[in-house]
Amino acid sequence: MTELPRRDPESGLPFAEVTRRIEWSDTDASGHHHNSVVWRFVESCEAQLFRELGYLESYFNGAPRVHQTVDYENKLYFGQNTTTKVGLTKVGNSSLSFWFELWGEEQGDRPRRRAASGRFVTVHVAQGTETAIPWPDDLRQALLGTATSD
C-alpha cells in the first residue's frame, strides 16, 4: 500500500519531507556544504513525494527540468541533520511547478536555519520524444487529490 503524501492545508497540493545528515563528502574545502548538495537533497525529496503518490517510476521516466532557481541562505556543516521539503505550487497541463526548502537543524550552538529555498518546473515528455505532452489523467488526479478509490 502506498503512503499518502501530506497536503498543504491552503492549496491542497501534496508535499514531502526527507531528513538526512550532512556527510563529509557533502562538504567542500571551506568546511561547509557544497552547493550541489541542495539539488541532490531536493531530488531525493522529490522522489519521496512521487513514491508516496505511487508514481515514482512513471514520473521520473519523463519529467525533465525546464527551470530551476535556488537561493543559498545559510551554511550546513558536517554531521548536521537537515530537513528537505518539496511540494507543488501548480499542476499544469504538461508542466508541474514545485517549491522547496532545505533546513539545517539545530546543532550545538547553531540554531535551526533555512539553508536554501527555491523553485523548479518539470514537464512531461514521453520517452523517445522531445516535446512536452499532457500528464496522464491518473497522475493529475493523484496530484490534485481528486483520485477515486475502487
DSSP file with accessible surface (Angstrom, degrees, kcal/mol):
  #  RESIDUE AA STRUCTURE BP1 BP2  ACC     N-H-->O    O-->H-N    N-H-->O    O-->H-N    TCO  KAPPA ALPHA  PHI   PSI    X-CA   Y-CA   Z-CA
    1    1 A M              0   0  234      0, 0.0     2,-0.2     0, 0.0    53,-0.1   0.000 360.0 360.0 360.0 140.4    0.0    0.0    0.0
    2    2 A T        -     0   0   66     51,-0.1     2,-0.2     1,-0.1    50,-0.1  -0.573 360.0-118.5 -82.7 138.1    1.2    3.5   -0.9
    3    3 A E        -     0   0  124     -2,-0.2    -1,-0.1    48,-0.2    51,-0.1  -0.518  30.0-121.8 -67.3 142.7    1.8    6.1    1.8
    4    4 A L        -     0   0  154     -2,-0.2    49,-0.1    49,-0.1    48,-0.1  -0.747  27.9-124.3 -85.8 131.7   -0.5    9.1    1.3
    5    5 A P        -     0   0   13      0, 0.0    11,-0.1     0, 0.0     2,-0.1  -0.362  26.2-103.6 -71.2 155.9    1.5   12.3    0.9
    6    6 A R  E     -A   15   0A 108      9,-0.9     9,-2.3    -2,-0.0     2,-0.4  -0.440  37.0-143.4 -70.8 154.5    0.9   15.2    3.2
    7    7 A R  E     -A   14   0A  85      7,-0.3     6,-0.1    -2,-0.1    80,-0.0  -0.965  17.5-109.9-126.6 141.4   -1.1   18.1    1.6
    8    8 A D     >  -     0   0   51      5,-3.0     4,-2.4    -2,-0.4     5,-0.1  -0.482  27.2-137.0 -64.0 129.0   -0.7   21.8    2.1
    9    9 A P  T  4 S+     0   0  127      0, 0.0    -1,-0.1     0, 0.0    -2,-0.0   0.812  99.0  41.9 -63.4 -27.8   -3.8   23.0    4.0
   10   10 A E  T  4 S+     0   0  188      1,-0.1    -2,-0.0     3,-0.1    -3,-0.0   0.936 128.0  24.6 -84.1 -49.1   -4.3   26.0    1.8
   11   11 A S  T  4 S-     0   0   67      2,-0.1    -1,-0.1    77,-0.1    78,-0.0   0.729  88.6-137.0 -89.6 -23.5   -3.7   24.7   -1.7
   12   12 A G     <  +     0   0   30     -4,-2.4    -1,-0.0     1,-0.3    -2,-0.0   0.469  59.2 135.5  77.8   1.2   -4.5   21.0   -1.1
   13   13 A L        -     0   0   16     75,-0.2    -5,-3.0    -6,-0.1    -1,-0.3  -0.546  57.2-105.7 -85.2 149.6   -1.4   20.1   -3.1
   14   14 A P  E     +A    7   0A   0      0, 0.0    74,-1.9     0, 0.0     2,-0.3  -0.319  35.4 178.6 -76.5 155.1    1.0   17.4   -1.9
   15   15 A F  E     -AB   6  87A  35     -9,-2.3    -9,-0.9    72,-0.2     2,-0.3  -0.958  11.4-151.0-145.1 161.1    4.4   17.8   -0.4
   16   16 A A  E     - B   0  86A   0     70,-2.8    70,-2.0    -2,-0.3     2,-0.4  -0.893   2.7-151.9-129.9 163.7    7.1   15.5    1.1
   17   17 A E  E     - B   0  85A  59     -2,-0.3     2,-0.4    68,-0.2    68,-0.2  -1.000  10.1-176.4-140.1 135.1    9.7   15.8    3.7
   18   18 A V  E     - B   0  84A  24     66,-2.5    66,-3.0    -2,-0.4     2,-0.4  -0.998  11.8-151.7-133.2 136.7   13.1   14.0    4.0
   19   19 A T  E     + B   0  83A  99     -2,-0.4     2,-0.3    64,-0.2    64,-0.2  -0.895  24.7 159.9-108.3 140.2   15.7   14.1    6.8
   20   20 A R  E     - B   0  82A  87     62,-1.6    62,-3.4    -2,-0.4     2,-0.4  -0.955  33.7-119.1-148.4 165.7   19.3   13.5    6.1
   21   21 A R  E     - B   0  81A 123     -2,-0.3     2,-0.6    60,-0.3    60,-0.2  -0.857  29.9-113.2-109.3 143.8   22.7   14.2    7.6
   22   22 A I        -     0   0    0     58,-2.7    57,-3.1    -2,-0.4     2,-0.2  -0.669  39.4-157.3 -74.2 118.5   25.5   16.2    6.0
   23   23 A E    >   -     0   0   96     -2,-0.6     3,-1.9    55,-0.2     4,-0.3  -0.546  30.3-104.1 -94.5 165.5   28.3   13.8    5.3
   24   24 A W  G >  S+     0   0  181      1,-0.3     3,-1.8    -2,-0.2    54,-0.1   0.896 122.3  57.4 -55.6 -39.3   32.0   14.6    4.9
   25   25 A S  G 3  S+     0   0  105      1,-0.3    -1,-0.3     8,-0.0    -3,-0.0   0.645  98.1  62.7 -69.4 -12.0   31.6   14.0    1.1
   26   26 A D  G <  S+     0   0    5     -3,-1.9     8,-2.9     7,-0.1    -1,-0.3   0.499  94.6  77.9 -87.0  -6.6   28.9   16.7    1.1
   27   27 A T  B <   -F   33   0B  21     -3,-1.8     6,-0.2    -4,-0.3     2,-0.2  -0.615  65.7-148.4-103.7 163.6   31.3   19.4    2.2
   28   28 A D    >   -     0   0   55      4,-2.3     3,-2.3    -2,-0.2     4,-0.1  -0.553  43.9 -75.9-118.7-171.7   34.0   21.4    0.4
   29   29 A A  T 3  S+     0   0  115      1,-0.3    -2,-0.0    -2,-0.2     5,-0.0   0.696 124.3  63.9 -63.0 -19.1   37.3   22.9    1.3
   30   30 A S  T 3  S-     0   0   76      2,-0.2    -1,-0.3     3,-0.0     3,-0.1   0.473 115.3-111.7 -86.3  -0.4   35.7   25.8    3.1
   31   31 A G  S <  S+     0   0   40     -3,-2.3    47,-0.5     1,-0.3     2,-0.2   0.507  84.7  85.4  90.5   3.1   34.2   23.4    5.7
   32   32 A H  B    S-G   77   0C  37     45,-0.1    -4,-2.3     1,-0.1    -1,-0.3  -0.748  88.2 -56.4-128.3-179.5   30.5   23.7    4.8
   33   33 A H  B     -F   27   0B  12     43,-2.3    -6,-0.3    -6,-0.2     2,-0.3  -0.162  50.0-119.7 -60.5 147.7   28.2   22.0    2.3
   34   34 A H    >   -     0   0   78     -8,-2.9     3,-2.1     1,-0.1     4,-0.5  -0.622  26.2-116.4 -82.2 146.6   28.9   22.1   -1.4
   35   35 A N  T >> S+     0   0   85      1,-0.3     3,-0.9    -2,-0.3     4,-0.6   0.800 111.7  65.4 -58.8 -27.7   26.2   23.9   -3.5
   36   36 A S  H 3> S+     0   0   52      1,-0.2     4,-1.9     2,-0.2    -1,-0.3   0.736  85.0  74.4 -68.1 -19.3   25.4   20.7   -5.3
   37   37 A V  H <> S+     0   0    0     -3,-2.1     4,-2.8   -11,-0.2     5,-0.3   0.889  87.8  61.4 -59.3 -38.0   24.1   19.1   -2.1
   38   38 A V  H <> S+     0   0    0     -3,-0.9     4,-2.6    -4,-0.5    -1,-0.2   0.948 106.7  42.7 -56.5 -50.4   21.0   21.2   -2.3
   39   39 A W  H  X S+     0   0   36     -4,-0.6     4,-2.8     1,-0.2    -1,-0.2   0.879 112.5  53.3 -69.3 -33.4   19.9   19.7   -5.6
   40   40 A R  H  X S+     0   0   95     -4,-1.9     4,-1.9     2,-0.2    -1,-0.2   0.938 113.0  43.9 -64.5 -42.3   20.7   16.1   -4.5
   41   41 A F  H  X S+     0   0    0     -4,-2.8     4,-2.1     2,-0.2    -2,-0.2   0.899 113.8  50.7 -68.9 -39.5   18.6   16.5   -1.4
   42   42 A V  H  X S+     0   0    0     -4,-2.6     4,-2.9    -5,-0.3    -2,-0.2   0.940 110.6  49.1 -62.8 -45.4   15.8   18.2   -3.3
   43   43 A E  H  X S+     0   0   92     -4,-2.8     4,-2.3     1,-0.2    -1,-0.2   0.883 109.3  52.7 -64.4 -35.1   15.8   15.4   -5.9
   44   44 A S  H  X S+     0   0   40     -4,-1.9     4,-1.9    -5,-0.2    -1,-0.2   0.922 112.2  45.1 -63.8 -41.4   15.7   12.8   -3.1
   45   45 A C  H  X S+     0   0    0     -4,-2.1     4,-2.3     2,-0.2    -2,-0.2   0.888 109.8  54.6 -70.6 -38.2   12.7   14.6   -1.6
   46   46 A E  H  X S+     0   0    1     -4,-2.9     4,-2.0     1,-0.2    -2,-0.2   0.920 108.2  50.2 -59.2 -43.0   11.0   14.9   -5.0
   47   47 A A  H  X S+     0   0   17     -4,-2.3     4,-2.4     1,-0.2    -2,-0.2   0.909 107.8  53.3 -62.3 -40.0   11.4   11.1   -5.4
   48   48 A Q  H  X S+     0   0   36     -4,-1.9     4,-2.7     2,-0.2    -2,-0.2   0.914 105.9  54.1 -62.3 -40.4    9.9   10.6   -1.9
   49   49 A L  H  X S+     0   0    0     -4,-2.3     4,-1.6     1,-0.2    -1,-0.2   0.951 112.9  41.2 -58.2 -48.5    6.9   12.7   -3.0
   50   50 A F  H  X>S+     0   0    0     -4,-2.0     5,-2.7     1,-0.2     4,-0.8   0.810 111.5  56.7 -75.6 -24.9    6.2   10.5   -6.1
   51   51 A R  H ><5S+     0   0  116     -4,-2.4     3,-0.7     4,-0.2    -1,-0.2   0.938 107.8  48.3 -64.2 -45.7    7.0    7.4   -4.1
   52   52 A E  H 3<5S+     0   0   10     -4,-2.7    -2,-0.2     1,-0.3    -1,-0.2   0.841 112.0  49.4 -64.2 -32.7    4.2    8.3   -1.6
   53   53 A L  H 3<5S-     0   0   20     -4,-1.6    -1,-0.3    -5,-0.2    -2,-0.2   0.640 114.2-118.9 -78.6 -16.4    1.9    9.0   -4.5
   54   54 A G  T <<5S+     0   0   45     -4,-0.8    -3,-0.2    -3,-0.7     4,-0.1   0.691  90.1  99.8  85.2  20.9    2.7    5.7   -6.2
   55   55 A Y     >< +     0   0   46     -5,-2.7     4,-2.4    -6,-0.1     5,-0.3   0.033  35.0 125.2-126.4  27.4    4.1    7.2   -9.3
   56   56 A L  H  > S+     0   0   48     -6,-0.6     4,-2.1     1,-0.2     5,-0.2   0.944  79.6  34.5 -57.0 -57.7    7.8    7.1   -8.8
   57   57 A E  H  > S+     0   0  153      1,-0.2     4,-1.3     2,-0.2    -1,-0.2   0.919 118.7  49.7 -69.6 -41.3    8.9    5.2  -11.9
   58   58 A S  H  4 S+     0   0   67      1,-0.2    -1,-0.2     2,-0.2    -2,-0.2   0.890 113.4  47.4 -68.8 -33.3    6.4    6.7  -14.3
   59   59 A Y  H >< S+     0   0    1     -4,-2.4     3,-1.8     1,-0.2    -2,-0.2   0.966 112.8  46.1 -68.9 -51.8    7.1   10.3  -13.2
   60   60 A F  H 3< S+     0   0   86     -4,-2.1     3,-0.4    -5,-0.3    -1,-0.2   0.655  99.9  69.8 -72.9 -11.1   10.9   10.0  -13.4
   61   61 A N  T 3< S+     0   0   89     -4,-1.3    -1,-0.3     1,-0.2    -2,-0.2   0.517 119.7  12.9 -79.5  -4.6   10.8    8.3  -16.8
   62   62 A G  S <  S+     0   0    9     -3,-1.8    63,-1.7    -4,-0.2    -1,-0.2  -0.021  93.5 102.2-165.1  50.6    9.6   11.5  -18.4
   63   63 A A        +     0   0   15     -3,-0.4    61,-0.2    61,-0.2    -1,-0.1  -0.455  41.5 177.0-138.0  65.8    9.9   14.7  -16.3
   64   64 A P        -     0   0   63      0, 0.0    59,-1.8     0, 0.0     2,-0.3  -0.365  34.8-110.0 -69.2 150.4   12.9   16.8  -17.3
   65   65 A R  E     +C  122   0A  56     57,-0.2    57,-0.3     1,-0.1     3,-0.1  -0.605  33.1 176.1 -75.1 138.3   13.5   20.1  -15.5
   66   66 A V  E    S+     0   0A  90     55,-2.7     2,-0.3     1,-0.4    56,-0.2   0.470  70.9  17.1-117.5 -10.2   12.9   23.1  -17.7
   67   67 A H  E     +C  121   0A 107     54,-1.2    54,-2.5     2,-0.0    -1,-0.4  -0.957  61.4 168.4-158.6 141.7   13.6   25.7  -15.0
   68   68 A Q  E     +C  120   0A  91     -2,-0.3     2,-0.3    52,-0.2    52,-0.2  -0.971   3.6 178.2-154.8 145.1   15.2   25.8  -11.6
   69   69 A T  E     -C  119   0A  63     50,-2.6    50,-1.5    -2,-0.3     2,-0.4  -0.993   4.8-172.2-144.9 145.4   16.3   28.5   -9.2
   70   70 A V  E     -C  118   0A  28     -2,-0.3     2,-0.5    48,-0.2    48,-0.2  -0.999  14.8-153.6-141.4 141.2   17.8   28.4   -5.7
   71   71 A D  E     -C  117   0A  98     46,-3.3    46,-1.7    -2,-0.4     2,-0.7  -0.982  16.0-148.8-110.6 119.9   18.6   31.0   -3.0
   72   72 A Y  E     +C  116   0A 106     -2,-0.5    44,-0.2    44,-0.2     3,-0.1  -0.819  28.3 163.1 -89.3 118.4   21.5   29.9   -0.8
   73   73 A E        +     0   0   69     42,-3.1     2,-0.3    -2,-0.7    43,-0.2   0.789  53.9   5.2-110.5 -38.1   20.8   31.4    2.6
   74   74 A N  S    S-     0   0   55     41,-1.4    -1,-0.3    39,-0.1     2,-0.1  -0.976  73.3 -99.8-148.2 162.0   22.9   29.7    5.3
   75   75 A K        -     0   0  102     -2,-0.3     2,-0.4    -3,-0.1    29,-0.1  -0.464  22.4-150.7 -85.3 152.7   25.7   27.1    5.6
   76   76 A L        -     0   0    1     -2,-0.1   -43,-2.3   -43,-0.1     2,-0.3  -0.944  17.3-149.7-117.5 146.8   25.3   23.4    6.5
   77   77 A Y  B >   -G   32   0C  52     -2,-0.4     3,-2.6   -45,-0.2   -55,-0.3  -0.838  28.9 -79.4-123.5 155.3   28.1   21.6    8.3
   78   78 A F  T 3  S+     0   0  105    -47,-0.5   -55,-0.2    -2,-0.3     3,-0.1  -0.167 117.4  16.3 -48.5 131.5   29.5   18.1    8.5
   79   79 A G  T 3  S+     0   0   19    -57,-3.1    -1,-0.3     1,-0.3     2,-0.2   0.282  92.7 134.1  86.8 -10.3   27.3   16.0   10.9
   80   80 A Q    <   -     0   0    6     -3,-2.6   -58,-2.7   -58,-0.1    -1,-0.3  -0.514  54.2-127.8 -76.9 135.7   24.4   18.4   10.8
   81   81 A N  E     -B   21   0A  76     25,-0.2    24,-3.0   -60,-0.2     2,-0.3  -0.585  28.5-164.4 -78.1 147.1   20.9   17.0   10.4
   82   82 A T  E     -BD  20 104A   0    -62,-3.4   -62,-1.6    22,-0.2     2,-0.4  -0.915  16.1-150.9-131.5 157.5   18.8   18.5    7.7
   83   83 A T  E     -BD  19 103A  11     20,-2.2    20,-3.2    -2,-0.3     2,-0.4  -0.995  13.3-167.3-128.5 124.5   15.2   18.6    6.6
   84   84 A T  E     -BD  18 102A   1    -66,-3.0   -66,-2.5    -2,-0.4     2,-0.4  -0.940   2.3-169.8-112.0 133.6   14.2   19.0    3.0
   85   85 A K  E     -BD  17 101A  55     16,-2.8    16,-2.1    -2,-0.4     2,-0.4  -0.983   4.9-179.7-122.7 136.4   10.7   19.8    1.9
   86   86 A V  E     +BD  16 100A   0    -70,-2.0   -70,-2.8    -2,-0.4     2,-0.3  -1.000  12.0 159.6-134.1 132.9    9.4   19.7   -1.6
   87   87 A G  E     -BD  15  99A   0     12,-2.1    12,-2.6    -2,-0.4     2,-0.3  -0.955  37.0 -99.5-148.1 167.7    5.8   20.5   -2.7
   88   88 A L  E     + D   0  98A   3    -74,-1.9    10,-0.3    -2,-0.3   -75,-0.2  -0.656  22.4 177.6 -90.6 144.0    3.7   21.5   -5.7
   89   89 A T  E    S+     0   0A  63      8,-3.2     2,-0.3     1,-0.4     9,-0.2   0.585  75.3  12.5-110.7 -23.4    2.6   25.0   -6.4
   90   90 A K  E     - D   0  97A 126      7,-1.5     7,-2.5     2,-0.0     2,-0.7  -0.956  53.1-153.9-157.5 136.5    0.8   24.3   -9.7
   91   91 A V  E     - D   0  96A  21     -2,-0.3     5,-0.2     5,-0.2     2,-0.1  -0.938  30.7-177.5-109.0 104.9   -0.3   21.3  -11.7
   92   92 A G        -     0   0   10      3,-2.6    43,-0.2    -2,-0.7    -2,-0.0  -0.304  42.2 -94.9 -92.0-176.6   -0.4   22.4  -15.3
   93   93 A N  S    S-     0   0  104      1,-0.2    42,-2.6    41,-0.1    47,-0.1   0.951 118.7  -2.2 -64.5 -49.6   -1.5   20.5  -18.4
   94   94 A S  S    S+     0   0   34     40,-0.3    30,-2.3    38,-0.1     2,-0.3   0.342 128.0  65.3-124.4   4.1    2.1   19.4  -19.3
   95   95 A S  E     - E   0 123A  30     28,-0.2    -3,-2.6    37,-0.1     2,-0.4  -0.889  56.8-155.2-128.0 158.0    4.1   21.0  -16.5
   96   96 A L  E     -DE  91 122A   0     26,-2.5    26,-2.3    -2,-0.3     2,-0.4  -1.000  10.9-153.4-130.1 132.9    4.5   20.8  -12.7
   97   97 A S  E     -DE  90 121A  26     -7,-2.5    -8,-3.2    -2,-0.4    -7,-1.5  -0.915  17.5-173.1-109.5 133.9    5.7   23.7  -10.6
   98   98 A F  E     -DE  88 120A   1     22,-3.0    22,-1.5    -2,-0.4     2,-0.3  -0.870  16.6-155.5-125.0 155.2    7.4   23.0   -7.3
   99   99 A W  E     -DE  87 119A  56    -12,-2.6   -12,-2.1    -2,-0.3     2,-0.3  -0.851  18.1-172.8-116.2 159.8    8.8   24.9   -4.2
  100  100 A F  E     -DE  86 118A   2     18,-2.0    18,-1.9    -2,-0.3     2,-0.3  -0.993  13.4-169.1-151.2 156.6   11.5   23.6   -1.9
  101  101 A E  E     -DE  85 117A  47    -16,-2.1   -16,-2.8    -2,-0.3     2,-0.5  -0.988   6.6-160.5-140.5 141.4   13.2   24.4    1.3
  102  102 A L  E     -DE  84 116A   0     14,-2.8    13,-2.7    -2,-0.3    14,-1.7  -0.995  15.7-166.7-123.7 119.7   16.3   22.8    2.9
  103  103 A W  E     -DE  83 114A  52    -20,-3.2   -20,-2.2    -2,-0.5     2,-0.6  -0.898  17.3-142.4-110.6 137.6   16.7   23.4    6.6
  104  104 A G  E     -DE  82 113A   2      9,-3.1     9,-2.1    -2,-0.4   -22,-0.2  -0.869  29.4-135.0 -91.4 122.8   19.8   22.9    8.8
  105  105 A E        -     0   0   44    -24,-3.0   -24,-0.1    -2,-0.6     5,-0.1  -0.362  35.6 -74.1 -78.2 160.5   18.6   21.5   12.1
  106  106 A E        +     0   0  145    -26,-0.1     2,-0.3    -2,-0.1   -25,-0.2  -0.213  53.0 177.6 -54.0 136.7   19.9   22.8   15.5
  107  107 A Q  B >   -H  110   0D  55      3,-2.3     3,-2.7    -3,-0.1     2,-0.2  -0.876  54.9 -54.9-147.5 110.7   23.4   21.6   16.2
  108  108 A G  T 3  S-     0   0   71     -2,-0.3    -1,-0.1     1,-0.3    -2,-0.0  -0.371 126.3  -9.3  58.5-122.0   25.3   22.7   19.3
  109  109 A D  T 3  S+     0   0  153     -2,-0.2    -1,-0.3    -3,-0.1    -3,-0.0   0.424 115.9  99.9 -88.1   3.6   25.3   26.5   19.4
  110  110 A R  B <   -H  107   0D  80     -3,-2.7    -3,-2.3    -5,-0.1     3,-0.1  -0.785  67.6-141.9 -91.0 125.0   23.9   26.6   15.8
  111  111 A P        -     0   0   74      0, 0.0     2,-0.3     0, 0.0    -7,-0.1  -0.281  34.2 -82.6 -76.9 166.4   20.2   27.3   15.7
  112  112 A R        +     0   0  107     -6,-0.1     2,-0.3    -9,-0.1    -7,-0.2  -0.564  63.2 170.7 -66.4 126.7   17.8   25.8   13.2
  113  113 A R  E     - E   0 104A  92     -9,-2.1    -9,-3.1    -2,-0.3     2,-0.5  -0.995  40.3-108.1-142.7 148.4   18.1   27.9   10.0
  114  114 A R  E     - E   0 103A  76     -2,-0.3   -11,-0.3   -11,-0.2     3,-0.1  -0.635  29.5-174.8 -74.8 125.9   16.9   27.7    6.4
  115  115 A A  E     -     0   0A   0    -13,-2.7   -42,-3.1    -2,-0.5   -41,-1.4   0.787  63.6  -4.4 -91.5 -33.8   19.9   26.9    4.2
  116  116 A A  E     +CE  72 102A   0    -14,-1.7   -14,-2.8   -44,-0.2    -1,-0.3  -0.990  55.4 179.8-158.8 154.1   18.3   27.1    0.8
  117  117 A S  E     +CE  71 101A  15    -46,-1.7   -46,-3.3    -2,-0.3     2,-0.3  -0.972  21.1 124.4-150.8 160.1   15.0   27.6   -0.9
  118  118 A G  E     -CE  70 100A  10    -18,-1.9   -18,-2.0    -2,-0.3     2,-0.3  -0.986  40.6 -99.0 175.0-164.1   13.8   27.8   -4.4
  119  119 A R  E     -CE  69  99A 133    -50,-1.5   -50,-2.6    -2,-0.3     2,-0.3  -0.959  22.1-176.0-143.6 155.9   11.5   26.6   -7.2
  120  120 A F  E     -CE  68  98A   0    -22,-1.5   -22,-3.0    -2,-0.3     2,-0.4  -0.980  12.0-147.6-152.7 159.6   11.7   24.3  -10.2
  121  121 A V  E     -CE  67  97A  31    -54,-2.5   -55,-2.7    -2,-0.3   -54,-1.2  -0.993  10.8-171.2-130.3 134.5    9.5   23.2  -13.1
  122  122 A T  E     -CE  65  96A   0    -26,-2.3   -26,-2.5    -2,-0.4     2,-0.3  -0.867   7.5-154.1-117.8 158.2    9.3   19.9  -14.8
  123  123 A V  E     - E   0  95A  21    -59,-1.8     2,-0.7    -2,-0.3   -28,-0.2  -0.917  23.8-109.7-127.4 158.4    7.4   18.9  -18.0
  124  124 A H        +     0   0   28    -30,-2.3     9,-2.9     9,-0.4     2,-0.4  -0.801  39.8 170.1 -91.3 117.7    6.0   15.6  -19.2
  125  125 A V  B     -I  132   0E  22    -63,-1.7     7,-0.2    -2,-0.7     3,-0.1  -0.991  30.3-129.5-128.6 119.9    8.0   14.2  -22.1
  126  126 A A    >   -     0   0   34      5,-0.5     3,-2.0    -2,-0.4     5,-0.2  -0.395  40.1 -90.6 -66.4 145.1    7.3   10.7  -23.3
  127  127 A Q  T 3  S+     0   0  145      1,-0.3    -1,-0.1    -2,-0.1     3,-0.1  -0.281 114.0  24.4 -57.4 139.0   10.4    8.6  -23.7
  128  128 A G  T 3  S+     0   0   90      1,-0.3    -1,-0.3    -3,-0.1     2,-0.3   0.437 110.6  87.7  85.3  -0.5   11.8    8.8  -27.2
  129  129 A T    <   -     0   0   69     -3,-2.0    -1,-0.3     2,-0.1    -4,-0.0  -0.769  60.3-153.7-122.2 173.1   10.3   12.2  -27.9
  130  130 A E        +     0   0  189     -2,-0.3     2,-0.4    -3,-0.1    -3,-0.1   0.189  66.1  90.6-130.7  15.6   11.4   15.8  -27.2
  131  131 A T  S    S-     0   0  102     -5,-0.2    -5,-0.5     0, 0.0     2,-0.1  -0.935  76.9-113.4-119.6 137.3    8.1   17.6  -27.0
  132  132 A A  B     -I  125   0E  44     -2,-0.4    -7,-0.2    -7,-0.2   -37,-0.1  -0.417  36.8-177.6 -66.8 139.9    6.0   18.2  -23.8
  133  133 A I        -     0   0   66     -9,-2.9    -9,-0.4   -39,-0.2    -1,-0.0  -0.883  36.2 -75.0-131.7 164.1    2.7   16.4  -23.7
  134  134 A P        -     0   0   71      0, 0.0   -40,-0.3     0, 0.0   -41,-0.1  -0.253  50.4-108.0 -60.4 147.0   -0.1   16.4  -21.1
  135  135 A W        -     0   0    4    -42,-2.6   -40,-0.1   -43,-0.2   -11,-0.0  -0.446  47.0 -90.4 -66.5 148.4    0.3   14.5  -17.9
  136  136 A P     >  -     0   0   55      0, 0.0     4,-2.3     0, 0.0     3,-0.3  -0.303  34.2-120.5 -59.8 144.8   -1.7   11.3  -17.6
  137  137 A D  H  > S+     0   0  118      1,-0.2     4,-2.6     2,-0.2     5,-0.2   0.873 110.9  55.4 -56.4 -40.1   -5.1   11.9  -16.1
  138  138 A D  H  > S+     0   0   81      2,-0.2     4,-2.2     1,-0.2    -1,-0.2   0.901 109.1  46.9 -65.6 -36.9   -4.5    9.5  -13.2
  139  139 A L  H  > S+     0   0    5     -3,-0.3     4,-2.7     2,-0.2     5,-0.2   0.943 112.0  50.1 -68.0 -45.2   -1.3   11.3  -12.2
  140  140 A R  H  X S+     0   0   65     -4,-2.3     4,-2.6     1,-0.2     6,-0.2   0.921 111.4  49.3 -57.5 -44.0   -3.0   14.7  -12.4
  141  141 A Q  H  X>S+     0   0   83     -4,-2.6     5,-2.5    -5,-0.2     6,-1.0   0.910 110.7  49.8 -63.7 -40.7   -5.9   13.3  -10.2
  142  142 A A  H  <5S+     0   0   12     -4,-2.2     3,-0.3     3,-0.2    -2,-0.2   0.913 113.3  46.6 -64.0 -41.6   -3.4   12.0   -7.7
  143  143 A L  H  <5S+     0   0    0     -4,-2.7    -2,-0.2     1,-0.2    -1,-0.2   0.899 115.6  44.7 -66.5 -40.9   -1.6   15.3   -7.5
  144  144 A L  H  <5S-     0   0   71     -4,-2.6    -1,-0.2    -5,-0.2    -2,-0.2   0.552 111.4-119.2 -82.0  -7.7   -4.8   17.3   -7.2
  145  145 A G  T  <5S+     0   0   45     -4,-0.9    -3,-0.2    -3,-0.3    -4,-0.1   0.751  83.7 113.9  76.2  24.8   -6.3   14.9   -4.6
  146  146 A T      < +     0   0   84     -5,-2.5    -4,-0.2    -6,-0.2    -5,-0.1   0.261  36.4 127.5-110.3  10.0   -9.2   14.0   -6.8
  147  147 A A        -     0   0   60     -6,-1.0     2,-0.3    -7,-0.1    -9,-0.0  -0.398  50.5-141.3 -67.2 144.0   -8.3   10.4   -7.4
  148  148 A T        -     0   0  119     -2,-0.1     2,-0.3     0, 0.0    -2,-0.1  -0.802   8.9-133.1-105.6 146.4  -11.1    7.9   -6.6
  149  149 A S              0   0  116     -2,-0.3     0, 0.0     1,-0.0     0, 0.0  -0.763 360.0 360.0 -98.4 148.9  -10.5    4.6   -5.0
  150  150 A D              0   0  203     -2,-0.3    -1,-0.0     0, 0.0     0, 0.0  -0.464 360.0 360.0 -84.2 360.0  -12.1    1.4   -6.2
